[in-house]
Amino acid sequence: MSVHLRTRRAAITIALTLALGGTLAACGGGGSGDDASGNDVTTTKAIDDPGDITVPGFEPEEHEFGAPKDGGKARFINLLANDGEGIDMDVYWGVDATTGKKAATVKYGEVSDWMPIQVDQDPLFVPADGEPEINVAFYPAGETEREMQFMQDSENLDGDVRYTYAMGTGDGEGLAGIPASLSLAYEHEAGEPPAGKAWVALNSVGIGGIEGGDFMVLSTADGCNDLEGTDIEGGTANSGQAFVVDTGESSFTASDANTECAKRTEAVDLDLKEGDRYVLYAYGTSLEDRQLLPVKIGD
């Protein structure tokens, strides 16, 4: 590991410690506890000084954020459900809500607008090589306490990127009691369909927490397993298998695999133009209410 990486890791460790309201004790003996006001304090004792030195607990403040020099945009999709109910979520630029900057509140089943990416301007979060990272933190709507954060993600920023964050449901206990799963689409890398065609893809991030309900296939509304997967040069922005389709009015459904499409989601109608690219996000709180959310790449 290079010296640069070690230095940066140490700086971020310090920043995270301070951001979480932690204290950094000086070398030497001593202990920690609460003062009369309930604030955390750290006491240290110098070798030649019998007196105690008390340092007040650190109060983290919101950092400054700004757009990276090369630009970049992001948007957020909320398909997160827990205990059979959809959850609205708050998104923050940064590592947490206390030091971060509110980006958006996204209701269950909705997509935010595109927005300029914001990066932390605090020196401890600016890499020595000058290549910034985008840090994003996710909370249930209205929550800001660190223990309520159910996901935090960091990505490199390399030029004028387009990131779509789709928050869905996973299995297990999860952070803050919410088993979340994140699908990140690199839309600036998405491939183009063949001339005169469009493509669609199925993404199942929104149904990962439904027992026995996350293995679905995409079909036309009038057919069953009648779409043929195709490798697209450049891929589907990490969003799922691509299916090249004709332009014009088309309808699509998803159904459990290997059931001869016995139970389908409600059809999604699209009026496809040449070059269109759509990701159809499957989501729901149960086997019965699964549905498709169409999101157009690049819009």
N, C-alpha and C positions, 0 to 999 in steps of 0.2 A: 504493500500500500504506500502511495506517495506521501511526502510530507504535506502537500497541499490538502489531500483528503483527510489526513489525521487532524490537521489544523481546523478544517471546516467542521468536522464532526465534533471537535471539542467546543467550538464556538456555538454550534447549534444546541449542544447539550446544555451549555450555560444559558442560552436564550430560553430553552424550554423550561429549565429550572425556574428562571425568573418569571416567565409567563404564567407558570402554574402557582405563583405565590411562594415558591420555595426560598430557602436561604442558603447562602454559600458561606460555610464557616471557615475562618482563618485557621492556619496550622497551629497546633498546640492543644492544650487540654481545655476542658470546658464542657458545657452542656446546653440544653435548650429547654424551653418551657413556655408558659404564657405569662404576660404581664397583667397588671390589674385591669386593663381595658379589654383583655382577651386576645390581644395581638400576639402572634408568634414572635419569639425573640430568640437570639442566639447569643450566648455569653462566651467570651474567651478571656483567658488570663495570661498576661505576659509573664515571662520568667522573672523579670526584675521589678514587677509592679504588683502589689498585693490587691489592688483594686479591681473590681469587675467592670468590663465595658459592655454595655447593652446596645444592640443594634435593632431598631424597629423592624417588624416584618415588612417585606417588600410588597408594595401595592402595584400590581401590573396595570399599565395604561394602554389604550388603543394605539397601535402603531400607525405610521403613515404608509399609505399605499398609493401606487401609481401604475400607469400602463407601461409595459416594457417598450424599449426603443423600436423593436421590430413589430410591434403590434400584437395581434392575436385576439381571438374571441372565444367565448364559451357560452354554453347554455345547459340547462338542467332539466331532466325529466324525473318525475316522482311517481314510481310504481311500487312504493314501499307499503307493505301491509304487515300487521302484527296482531295475533290473536283474533283473526277473522275480520279485522277492520283496517281500512286505509288510514295512513298517517300523513298529515301535512308536515312539511319539513322546511327548516330554515337553513340557508347556505351562507357560509362566511368565507371570505378571502382570508387566508392565514391559517395558523395551526389551531386556533380556538376562538371562541366567541369573545373572550375578554380582551385579547390583544388584536383580534381580527376586525374586519370591516364587513358589515352585512351586505351580501350580494343580492339575495332574493328570498322570498317566501314562495314555495311552490306547493300548490294543493295536490292532493292525491289524484292521479290520472291526468295531470296537466304537464305542459312543457313551457319553460320560461322563454322569454325573448333572448335573442343573442345579445351579449353584453361584452364590452372590452375587458380583457383579462386585467386583473390588478395583482401586483406583486408587492411583497413586504419590502419597505425601504429601510427598515432598521439595519444598521451595519452588521449586526450579528447574523442576519439572514441573507446578506448579499455575498455570493461566492467570490473568492479572490480572482477566479478566472473570468468574472464578468458575465457568465451565462446564468441568467436568473431561473428560478423554479417557480411554478405555480403551486401554492398550497391552498387546499380547500377543506373546510370542516363542515360536517353535517350534524344537525340537531333536530329533534322533534320541534315543531313550530312553537315559539314562545319560550323555549328552554335555552339557558345560557351557561349553566353550571357545567364544569368540565366532565363530571361523571355522567352527564346526560348525552355527551357526544357519542354517536354510534358509528361514525366513520370519519377518517381523515386521509386525504390522498395528496401525494406530491408527484408532480410531473415536470420533466425538463421542458424548457421553452426554446425551440429551435426555429426561429423565423416567425412568419405570420401564420400561426397554427389556428385550427378550428377544432375545439374539443366539445363533444356532447357527452355529459355525464348522465347516465341513466341509473337511478338508484332503485334496486329491486329487493326482493326478499330472499334470504338464504335459509339454511337450517341451523340447528343448534341454538345456544343461548344468546350469543352476540353481545356486543358492548351495549351498556345501558339497558340490557334486557331486550334489545332489538336485533334479531339476526338479519343484518342487511347484506346485500350483495351489489357490487358496483360494476357496471359495464361502461367502459370508456371508448367512445368512437373517435378515431382520428380522422375527422372528415376531410381534412386537407390532403389526405393520402388516398381517398376513395377512388377506385377505378371507374372508368366510363363504360357504358354498355356499347355493344356493336352498333354500327351505323343503322339508323332506322328503328332501333329497339330501345327498351327501357329495362331496368332490373329492379327486383324487389327482394328483400331478405327477411327472414323470421328471427327475432331475438326473444329469448325466453327468460330474461333476467327478472321479469315481474312475476314469475310463477314458480320460482325455485323453492319457495317455502310451502307449496301445496303438495301434500303427500300423495304420490302417485299421479300428480297432475302436471309435471314439468317436462314430459316427453311428448312433444307435439310436432305435427308436420303441417306444412302449408300446402293448400290446394286452391284451385279456382272454386268459386261458389257452386259451379255446375259439375265439377269433377271430383275425383278422389285420388290423391297422390299422383296427380297428372302434371306436376311441374318437375322439370329436370334441372338439377343443380349444375351450375356452370362456374368454372374458375374465371374470375375477372382479374385482368392484369391490374395490379394495385390493390385488389381485394375490396371488401365492403366496409372499410374503415373499422375493422374489428367488430362488426355488428352481426355476423352470422353468414350462413350459406346464401349465395346469390342465385336467383332464378331469372334468367333472361326471358322477357315477355314482350308481346306485341304492344304497339301503341294503341290508344283509343280507350274506350270505357271498359273497365275490367272490375271484377269482384273477387275477393279472396276471403278464405276462411282458414282457421286452424282447428285441428282435431287431434285426439289422442292417437298416437301411432299404433299401427297393427289392430285397429278396430274397424277398418273399412269405412272410416269417417262417420261412424254411427252418431257421434255427438260432436257437433260443430260449434264454433263461436259464431256470433252474428256476423254476417258478411260486411266487409269494408269495401266501399266503392271508390275507385280511383279513375280519374280521366288522365291517362298517361300520355305525355308528350315525348318526342324523341329526346333521348338523353336523360330522362327522369330517373332518379334513384330514390327508392323508398325503403325505410326499415319499418317493418310491422312488429311492434312490441306487444307481446302477449303478457297480460297481467290479470290479476283477480285475487279475491280473498278466499275463494273456494273452488271446487271442481265445477260448480254450477254457474258461477258468474264470470268465468274467464272471457276475455274479449281482446280485441286488437286495437292498438293505437298507432295509426300511420304517421310517420315523421319523415319529411322529405330531406334528403341530404342536401346541404348547402342553403336551405331556406332559413 
